Amino acid sequence: MTETYCCPMRRYFLIGLVGTRKGESAPVDVADFVVDWESPTPTLAIKFCPFCGEPVAPDQTLRKSQ
């Protein structure tokens, strides 16, 4: 599988969510970012590149924990 990214910055940096605020419920908008409801915890993905602002296309590489 060929890796595809929208820009060199996104290719270089690993972008990920590392935690949540203890005791706070997830906002309802989190559902818009879920790409996998079936894993032990929902898997989220970004919609827009934080570096160049391009929409993240479905065929772009997403790094998921295994």
Protein Blocks (a to p, Z undefined) as FASTA:
>chain_A
ZZddfbfklmmpccddfbdcehiacdfklmmmpcbfkbmbdcdddfbdfklopacdfkbc
cdddZZ
